[in-house]
Amino acid sequence: MSEPIRNKKLDLTTAPTPQNTPANNAPISSHAQQPGVASIKEEDLDRAAAASIFAQNPKLVSMIQGKLGTLVGRSSGYVESLPAPVRRRVAGLKGVQKEHAKLESEFQEEVLQLEKKYFAKYTPLYEKRAKIVNGASEPTESEVKTGEQDEEGEDDEGSKVETAEGGQAAENIAGIPEFWLSAMKNQVSLAELITDRDEPALKLLTDIRMEYLDKPGFRLIFEFTENDFFSKKTITKTYFYQEESGYGGEFIYDHAEGDKIDWKTGKDLTVRVESKKQRNKNTKQTRVVKKTVPTESFFNFFDPPKAPEADEDDAASDVEERLELDYQLGEDIKEKLIPRAIDWFTGEALQFEEVDEDLEEGNFEDEDDEEDDDASEERDDEEESDEEDENSKPKQEAAECKQS
């Protein structure tokens, strides 16, 4: 079992319960006074200068981080300077706070038990969904009617024509082909992990489900049909939480463990084969050497990153980011994909996702337009230069330049 995650950044919230997706950090208050133009320029210059200094002195950055780390949790001396009766009252408040912490822990435990109770009620619905997806059963007329009531803007005549044109071919289709692959590709965080090489294997997914552990934690279960990629038809990944609760009674994420995939010969999607020619210095003969190297794949999800050791401070930041991403992916599958798989399959769930402001349509410009603007600026510069060199015919020169 790997060690708990260390060196967490101070501005990150404590990892949530195994029932809730981590919350985003609160935004900066909109009541803050906006800086003037001059202060923005000065701030940019200060940042640029600081970035240049830090870039040239990585040891300085490491030293500063180490010094700041030693200040965490140290008292300012104010409480110690208070009169004895006041310090006694402060100690009493700490005792009251500990009682509050106990109630918070009880609350989180009851929330967990309540979610387990309702998860047991959800399970038959998930089982029914799996049967319909894999063609083992058909939905009832009542279920179909209820689902059709939710559809908006569908052209009934168009759907009838499409059904008629499908004809005999549609009758031979069992269940809903590529259901889970399509749902995963609509879920942004998961879609980024899926490569073209992964798709033939992920098309064979028959179900994705989860189960709670006896202690705080959960297990994700991926079920496949018999296939040419790996021997076992079930691959799991388990997320564990620490024994002790966090500051607000929440369960603290510890680490994850994934199954080792028993790949069939030549079918490992997490590696690729590289060929390299080598020449013998004496005989001048050449040979081709092949070696396997790691490559991007969704199936790397089952080999989660390990927490850094105490002497791995340089790589700690990168590893922690990957640990947090790995945890968030597990939460997305558990809290988003599994409960609402049909909405991800149809794409309807996307309208409820928060859109990153940097990815909004209005923040993008066509690259061609930018290139045209740059070219236009260059032409303007050339025109100005021509005007300075030849004052006799400035307007004619500018016109010729624009027409060229």
N, C-alpha and C positions, 0 to 999 in steps of 0.2 A: 504494500500500500504506500503510495507516495505521500510526501509531507504536505501539510496544509499550505495554501497559498500565502506567501509572505510579501512583505514590502508593498502592501496595498497603498494606493495613492490616497491622500487625506480627503480629497474632494469627492471621492466616490462613496455612494451610499452602501451600507452593509448589504451583502447579498440577500435576496429575498427568501421567503419560504419556498418550499418545493412546489407550491401551488400557484405562485404568482410570477409573472414576467418582471424583470428588474425595471424599476421606474427611471425615467430620464431625470437628469439633474434639473433643478428649478431654474428658469430663465432669470437673467438679470432684470431688476426692476425697471419698468419703463419710465419711472418718475425721475430717474437720474438725469442730471443736467447734461445736455449735449455739448461736446467740446467745440470750440471754434476752429476755423480753418487753420489758424496759426498753430494751435496746440496739436492738431492732427499731424502737421508736417514735422513738428519737433518730436512728437512721439514716434513717428515712423523712422526718423533719423536715429533716435535713441535705440530703437529696436534693431535697426540694421547694424548699428555699431556693436551692440551687445551680441547679436547673432554672429558677427564676424569674429569677435573676441572668443566666444565659446567654441566656434567651429575650429579655430586654430589651437585651442587649448582644452582638449577633452579631459585631461587630468584635472584641470581647474573645475570643470563641471562636476566631475565625480567628487572632488573635495568639498565643493559647496553643498552638494546633495547629502554628503555624509555629515557635515556640520549641522545642516538643517534637521537631519534625522535625529541627532542627539538632543535637539531642543524639544522634540515632541513629548508632551506629557509633563514637562518640567514646570514647577510652580513659579509664579512671578514673585512670590513672597508676601503677597497682599494678605492672604488668609492667615498666614502664620503671624502677621503683625497685628492682627485684631486682638482686642481684649479677651481674656479667658472666658467670660460669660458668653460673649458673641461666638467664639470658637465652639463652645459647647452646643449652642443652638445650631450652628452649621453642621456639627456631627450628628445632631438629632435629625436634621433634614435629610442627611445621607441615609440614616436608618429608615426614614419614611420612604425615600426613593427606592430602597431595596425591597420594601414591601410591594411597591408599585411594580418593580421588575418581576417579582414572583407572579403577580397577577397577569402581566404581559405574557410570561411564559405559558401560564395556564390557558390564556386566550389563544395563543398560537397553536397549542396542542389541541384545543377543542376545534379550532378551524380545520386542522389537519384531519381529525376524526370525522368532522362533518363532510369534508370533501371526499373522504374515503366512502362514506355512507352513500353519497349521491353518485360517486363513480360506479358503485355496484349497481345502481339503477340505470346508468348509461350503458353498461356493458352489453345487455341484451340488444340494444339498438345498434351498437357497433358490430355485433355478431350478425345481425340482420343485414347491415350494410355490406359486410364482407361477402355474404352469400349472394346478394344481388350483383355486386361488382364482378364476382367470379363465375356467374352464371349458374349457381347452384339453386337459385330460386328467383321468382319474379315478384315485383312489388304488387300489393293489392290494389284494386280499383280505387279504394278510398285514399290510399297513399298517393297514387298518381294524381287524383283529382285535387288533393290538398297541395301538391307540388305545383300543379299547373296554375293554381290560383295566385301563386307568388310571381309568376312570369308576367312581365310587363312589356308592352309594345311588340308582342309577337304577332305576325301575320298568319292567321289561321289557314287561309287559302294556300299561302306559300308552304306551310308545313305539310298540308295534305298532298300537295304536288310532290314535295320532296320525298314523302313516305312512299308515294306510288312509284316514283322513279327508282327508289331503292329496291323495291320489288323483292325478288327471290333472294338477292344477295344479303339483304338485311336479316332474313330469317336464319341464316347460317352463322350469324355473329352471336357469340355467347357472352353474356355479361356486358361489362363496359371496358373495352380494350384500353390499355395504357392509362388506367384511371389514376394510379398513384404517381406515376411519372409526370403526368400532366399537372396534377395538383402541386407537386413539388416544384415544378418549373414556374408556376405562377407565384410561388412564395419566394420573395426576392432573396432573402438570406440563404435559402437552400439552392436556388437557381444558380447562384454564383459558384457553387461547388461542383455542379454537374457538368461534365465534359461530354463531347460527342462520343468518346470511347465508352463512357459509362452507360449511355442510354440503352444499348441492347440488353444489358444486365438489369437495369432498373425497370425496363418494360415488363420484366417477369415478376415484379412485386405483386403479391396477392393481398397483402395486408400490412398495415403499420399500426401497432397498438402499444399500450404501456401498462405498467402495473406498479403499484406502490410496494415499497419494501416494508418489512416489519419495523425497522427503525427509519427515521427520516431519510427519504431518498426515493428514487423511482428508476424504473428500467424501461428502456425503449426496445421494442421487439419488431424486427423487420422479417417478414415471411416471404419466401420466394417459391416458385414452382421448381420442379426438377430442371436443372440447367447445365450448360457446358462450362460455366465459369468456376463454381466452387461446389464442394461436396455437400456441406450442410445447407439445409433449406431455411434455417433460421439463424439470424445474426442479431446479437443484442449489444446494448451499451447501457451501462448503469451509472447513475449519478449519486454520489454519496455526500452526506452532510456531516458536519462535526457533531460530537456528542453534546458540547456545551452550546447554549443559545447565545445570540448576539446581544447587543446593547438594548434593543427594544424587544427582546424575546424572540426575534426571528431565528430561523434555522440558518446556519452559515454553511455555504457550499465548501466542500473540502476537495474532492477530486472525482474523476470519472475513469471507468475501466471499460474497454471494449473487447469483444471476442476477437481472437486471432482467426482470420479467415483462411480456410483450407483451400487455397487456389489450386485449380487443376493445371497441369503442365502447359506453360505458355499462355495462360489466361489471366495472369495477375494484372489487374488494371491500375495498380498503384505504382508500377514501374514500367519503363520503356527500354528497349534495346538500342544501344548506340553502336555503330560500326566505325572502326577507325583503322586506316591503313598504316602499316609499319614496314620500314625498309631495313633490311640487314646491312650494316655498315661494311661488312666484309664481302658477302656474296652478292649484294645489291638486289637480292630477291625481296619481293613484297609479300605481305600476308595481311589478312583482314582479321582484326581482333574485335570480338563483340563483348559488351558488358552491359549489365542492367543498372539503371540509375533511377532514383525516385522521380515520380512525376505527379502532377496534379490529378486528383480523382476524388469523387464523392466518397469513395470507400476509405479514404484516409480519415474520415469522420470516426471510424471505429478504432483508430489508433491515436487517442487524444494526447496532447502535449503533457509533459511532466513538469511539476513545479520545480523552479530552480533551486540548486543547492546553495548553501550559505556562501561558498566561495565563487559563485557565478554571478556576481553583481553586475558585470558588464552586459550580460545577456538577459538579466532579470526582467527589464522593461518589456522587451520583445516577447518573452515567454508569457508574461502576465497578460499582455494584450491577446495572445492566442488562447490562453486559458479562459479569459472572459468571453471571447468570441465563441469558443467551444461550448461554454455553459449556456450562452444565449441561444445557440443553435438548438441545444437540447430542449430549452424552454419553449422555443418557437414550435418545435415538433409536438411537444406535449400540450401546450396551451392553445396553439392556433391550428396546426395542420390536422391533428387527430380529431379534435371535436368538430371541426367544420370542413372536413375534407371535400364534401360536395361543393361548397362555396369556393374553395380554391380550385377545384377542377373546372368549374364554369367561369372562374375569374371574378365572381361577384364579391368575394372577400376583399379584393384590391381596393374597393371604394372606401373601405373602413380602415385602411392602413394609413398611418401618418406619413405625409410626404416630406422628404428632406427639402428644406428651403433651397439648398444649393442645387437640387435636381429639378426644381420647378421649371416649366417651359419658358417662362419669361426671362430666366437668367441665362439662357443660351442664345448664341448668335451663330448664324451660318458661317462656317470657315471661309467659304468663297467670298462672302460679303466683307469679312475682315481683310482678306487678301486684296480685294478690290479697293478697300479703303486705304490700305498700305500703299498699293500701287499709285492711287490717286495722290497721296501725300508726297510720294517720291516724284511724281510728275510735277506737282506744284513747286517742290524744291528746285527741280531742274529749271522750271520756268522763271523762278525768282533769280536763279543764277544767270540765266540768259539775259534777263532784264538788266542786271548789274553790268554784265560784260558788254552788251550791245544796246545802247540806249536809243539807237536810231529807229529800230523796228520792234519794240517790245510786244505790241499787240499781235503782229503777224506771227512772231516766233511762238507765242503762247498758243495761238490758234492751230499752227502746224503741229505743235507737240500734242495737243489734245486729239487731233485727227489721226495721228500715227498709231 
